[in-house]
Each structure stands twice: as C-alpha cells, then as structure tokens.
Amino acid sequence: MTVSGRSNASDDGQSHEELLASESRYRALVEEVPAVVYEMGPDDERRTIYVSRYVEEFFGYTRHEWLDQPDIWIELLHPDDREIVLAAHDLHNETGEPWLQEYRLIASDGQVVWVYDHAVLAPAEAGLPPMWHGIMLDISTRKRLEEQLGLVNEELELRVMERTAALADANEMMTLEIDERRRMEVELLQARERYRHLLEDLPVVVYHWHVDDPGGEGSHSYTSPQVERMLGYSSAEWNSPTLWIERLHPHDRERVLAATARSEETGEPFDEELRYLRKDGSVMWAHSHATLLKRTTDGRPSIFQGVLVDITSRKQAEGKAEDAEERLIATEALGAVGLYEFDLVLEPTRRFEFRYLSPALARMIGTTVEGLTRDPASWARRIHPDDRDRVLADVEEQFRTGQPDERVYRIIQPDGRISWIRAESRCIRHDEQGRPSRFRSAVVDITREKEEQARLQDADSAVRSFFETMPGIPWRQVVEHGPGSGRTIYLGPQVERILGYTEEELLAEPDHFGRMIHPEDRARIRERSIKHDRTLEPWSEEYRVIARDGRTVWFRSLAVAGRDEHGSVLWHGVAFDVTATKPVPIEELTEAASVEPEG
C-alpha cells in the first residue's frame, strides 16, 4: 500500500495515494485491502523498516520474522529474477524514479508467489531520511491464467508477433503498465466504496472505542453516520470523550459505567441494554455490544469494536405487554372480564338456563343481560360466519366430554365492527348419570391484541420480503461445537435460482457447504472459517461453489457475527453472485477456440 502523499509525487501517484489514504480509514472497521505495505531504506542493504501484517498471509513469514532478518527480501527473490530485480533496484535508488516491477518471491513453504511491486521514494523530510514507500500485490492467479491463455493462443500470438514484433513489444509493455495501474486503482476504489457502503448502510451504529490511560475516560475514535439518525448527533459530535456519558439515562449511568470499566480492565465483551437521551430529549433504548479488537504492548485492553442497535420498539412492545397484564388484573377487579355460568338441561328438550351473566360480558358481544337471558341463541348468531361452525363444534364437543376448552373467535357488533374474544370454559358439575351439566366461563376482549399481532405480522412479512428479494442469498449460520463447526439454519430462496438447489434441500444436508465448495478453495475457506469463528471479525471472502448442473459459481460473501439466546456464535450474512466479474475458465476458452468459424 503506497503511502506517499508528498509534493514531489507524480499525478498518478497522488491519485493512487489518495485512494489508499481514503480506504485506510475504513480498514480497521471492515476488511483491510489484501496487500503488503512496506517501507524500505534506499541503501545497498535494502533493509525493510516496516511491513504490514499481510506479509504472513502472502509469504508465510510473520511481521517479526520479516523485520528481524533485514535482507530477507533479497534472500527470497526467485533465482531467475534476482539479478534483473536487484539491478533495477540499484538503478531506481540512483534515479529516485518510481518503482514498478513484477517478479517472483519464494514463500516459507517453497511456493512461488508472483508480486506486483509499486513504490515511490519519499524524500527526506523533518529530519527523516528518504524512504521507499511501497505496496506488493499477489498476482499469482493472474500469472497462471496468463500462462494458460498463452498456451491456448500460442499459435495465433506467434503469427501476430511475427508481423508486428517491434510494435507489439512496445505496446504490450505500455498497456500492461497502464492497465495494471488502472486495475489496481479501480479495485482499491471499489473496495473502499463497497466497505464504506456496507458499513454506512447497516441499520446499526458501528463504533470504535479507545481505552485511554488508567484513570482517563474512554472515547469513540469512530462512529458510523447512523448515529445521527438514531440520536440526532453527528459522528464528530458523538466522538467527543464525554458526550456519550452525558447522554446516558440517569437511571442507567451507574450500571453502564461499571460495565464499561469492567470491560476496559479485563477485556471481556461489553454487552448491555441501556437508554440514551436523544438530542431532542426523547429516550432511545439501545443494545450496545462491543468486543476487544486490540491490546497494548503490555497486554492491556486498548481498542474495542462494537455495534449499537436501536431496540426502542422492542422495549415499547415489552412495556405494552406488561401494561396489558396489569390492565387485565385491573379489569378483572373492575368486572371488565365477562363472566357467566349456566346449566345445560337435557330433558325433556335441551336448553340453557343462565345462573349468572355479568354486564361486562353483555357489553362485549353488543347486547344486554336481559336480552341474552331471554334469547341465549342470539350469542351464536353474533359469531362471525367464518368462525361459527368451528366454535359450535367445539361447544358440542365440550358438552359431550366435559373437558376444559378455550376458544378464540370473532363477534360482529350491532354497528358492524368486528371484535375478537377469548373464552375459557370449564365444566363444574355433572348430573346423576355423569353427564356434564353446569359450566362456568370467562370471556376477554382481545381485539387490540389481535390488531397488534396483525401489525407485527405485516412488519415481519415486509422484512421477510426484503430478504427474499434482495440481489443475493441471505444466510444465517450458528457455530455450536467450536470454530469451524458452523451449521446453516437459514438460506434465502434465491439459492434455487443461482445454484439449482432449494433452501429446504440444503438445510436438510448439514454439510452441504463443504460438499459444494470448489476443491481448490475448500482448504482456504475452511481455514478462514475457523479464524473468523475464533476472532468474530467480519467475514468477507470470495470462493467458488459447484451448482447442481455442474457450473462453477463465484460468490462474494459478507457477514457479521453475533450471539444467539444460548450464547453460541451466530453469523448473519449475504452471498453475492460475482461470476460475471471473473475471468472465463480456461476450459471454456479452449472449447471456444476449437470451434471452426462459419463460412
């Protein structure tokens, strides 16, 4: 990653560095650009002063191993490239011209890694010596593809090169350099934009929380823009050291600050439900969950990364449920629960004789105590036609068996309104032949509950519709038996269109992911899965999957981790089909090249 932004850099270098500087602001929050950033002295020893942590992923050497051996870069140069690369390096040290090379390095496991190496010489400044600031990208895949494409098109290329050798050489060198620079800049720009949009479009606030020196106050070094929608404060305002404490609800402040201090002392996750006072003074309930991201050199917790979720609606719903329970107790005391008791007389003909009817019951079904006593059958006529047969069948079954029964059904009021009631009925006496003869019932109006339930179902349907129509495959996976043991518990219906399998088929096969992933990607993704399950870092991987019809489908999969009600790791993600952005497999190119043109 080139980090030179000084005034003597070229226009292209400035554009490149601005992209990198912009992208780096999001690197700690989402996923760092997969490149090795380094700083190297311009001396003959070519000592590496700094190297980023991706050196281990690329070459198998830890950052410390790389830095402890100053001439390790020279030692790892491929024998066939060493003389040319070192000569070029000497020349660039002398001229100070930007460095742009492709060459091979030998990784710790003996594998050959092709790298694209781009660096600029930053001049001495503020007492610091001049330094090479550079970035190395792994281009092994592109090199292998170029090798394969070369085999397919060798004859054609030879003919073309025979006719235009001199022009082709010059043009190829220029095109490769320009295209590679543009490709890298486009990829960096796309990565930055992708991660920025992913971060800023999440329906939660993402934050970084820095732990200051003992005795100090922790502060937010980064807060995503959603904080303004949730709390009314801009990201810059919320990042001040004390504002989040000042806006804590007074009833929660002591508990939350104690939990914060405990996490800062021990490094254990911060997981609290709390209230904030918004900028307009209203109260917002939030669930704040943060995990330790980094420790200091002496092992003390340094940086936490967390999310803030608005749970005001859930808390309000819970409050409504509690209020409903209190209201039920109050209404029972006030007689608002409808009560009745009647005898079932079977001889000489079956009839009902009410022993008691409460006024509340008569009001619920839109009549009077006198009217219902005079005409008991009027109750049945008020039952909604769609519920009547079911309710009357249940009543007959209770009359026959005497078993307790609970019925929920609709009543049509005299003004045409429809209300919902729940009736619980018990047999409290049998006649001399043992037949049920006396019943006691309680009736509650649950219209409001049903309306709220319908509203919640509509909201749930809207959310489900969003997930089932989004341009990707939403998925959810729970890790129950240690890192790498994830079990998929949800797949969006898009999977059938993209891979040819229904979600039911795949969910019924616990290890379908291991079977379907491309053999060349299987070990890498297995290793990455274990790592992410351990660290809970956001998941962002590309890999291939074999569809039902044998096609190879490229996926880019993004996910964030949480916890389920049992404390197990729960991944929420979405996999996007990116096959169209990938090179055509060599087999398809070979097949296309073998087809004779018509005419």
C-alpha positions, 0 to 999 in steps of 0.5 A: 500500500503506497503511502506517499502523499508528498509534493514531489509525487507524480499525478498518478501517484497522488491519485493512487495515494489518495485512494489508499489514504481514503480506504485506510480509514475504513480498514480497521472497521471492515476488511483491510485491502489484501496487500503488503505495505512496506517501507524500505531504506534506499541503501545497498542493504535494502533493509525493510523498516516496516511491513504490514501484517499481510506479509504472513498471509502472502509469504508465510513469514510473520511481521517479526520474522520479516523485520528481524532478518533485514535482507530477507527480501533479497534472500527470497527473490526467485533465482531467475529474477534476482539479478534483473530485480536487484539491478533495477533496484540499484538503478531506481535508488540512483534515479529516485524514479518510481518503482514498478516491477513484477517478479517472483518471491519464494514463500516459507513453504517453497511456493512461488508467489508472483508480486506486483511491486509499486513504490515511490521514494519519499524524500527526506523530510523533518529530519527523516531520511528518504524512504521507499514507500511501497505496496506488493500485490499477489498476482499469482492467479493472474500469472497462471491464467496468463500462462494458460491463455498463452498456451491456448493462443500460442499459435495465433500470438506467434503469427501476430508477433511475427508481423508486428514484433517491434510494435507489439513489444512496445505496446504490450509493455505500455498497456500492461503498465497502464492497465495494471495501474488502472486495475489496481486503482479501480479495485482499491476504489471499489473496495473502499466504496463497497466497505464504506457502503456496507458499513454506512448502510447497516441499520446499526451504529458501528463504533470504535472505542479507545481505552485511554490511560488508567484513570482517563475516560474512554472515547469513540475514535469512530462512529458510523453516520447512523448515529445521527439518525438514531440520536440526532448527533453527528459522528464528530459530535458523538466522538467527543470523550464525554458526550456519550456519558452525558447522554446516558439515562440517569437511571442507567449511568451507574450500571453502564459505567461499571460495565464499561470499566469492567470491560476496559480492565479485563477485556471481556465483551461489553454487552448491555441494554441501556437508554440514551437521551436523544438530542431532542430529549426523547429516550432511545433504548439501545443494545450496545455490544462491543468486543476487544479488537486490540491490546497494548504492548503490555497486554492491556485492553486498548481498542474495542469494536462494537455495534449499537442497535436501536431496540426502542420498539422492542422495549415499547412492545415489552412495556405494552405487554406488561401494561396489558397484564396489569390492565387485565388484573385491573379489569378483572377487579373492575368486572371488565372480564365477562363472566357467566355460568349456566346449566345445560338441561337435557330433558325433556328438550335441551336448553340453557338456563343462565345462573349468572351473566355479568354486564361486562360480558353483555357489553362485549358481544353488543347486547344486554343481560336481559336480552341474552337471558331471554334469547341465549341463541342470539350469542351464536348468531353474533359469531362471525360466519367464518368462525361459527361452525368451528366454535359450535363444534367445539361447544358440542364437543365440550358438552359431550366430554366435559373437558376444559376448552378455550376458544378464540373467535370473532363477534360482529357488533350491532354497528358492524365492527368486528371484535375478537374474544377469548373464552375459557370454559370449564365444566363444574358439575355433572348430573346423576348419570355423569353427564356434564351439566353446569359450566362456568366461563370467562370471556376477554376482549382481545381485539387490540391484541389481535390488531397488534399481532396483525401489525407485527405480522405485516412488519415481519412479512415486509422484512421477510420480503426484503430478504427474499428479494434482495440481489443475493442469498441471505444466510444465517449460520450458528457455530455450536461445537467450536470454530469451524463447526458452523451449521446453516439454519437459514438460506434465502430462496434465491439459492434455487435460482443461482445454484439449482438447489432449494433452501429446504434441500440444503438445510436438510444436508448439514454439510452441504457447504463443504460438499459444494465448495470448489476443491481448490478453495475448500482448504482456504475457506475452511481455514478462514472459517475457523479464524473468523469463528475464533476472532468474530471479525467480519467475514468477507471472502470470495470462493467458488461453489459447484451448482447442481448442473455442474457450473462453477459459481463465484460468490462474494460473501459478507457477514457479521457475527453475533450471539444467539439466546444460548450464547453460541456464535451466530453469523448473519450474512449475504452471498453475492453472485460475482461470476460475471466479474471473473475471468472465463475458465480456461476450459471454456476458452479452449472449447471456444477456440476449437470451434471452426468459424462459419463460412 
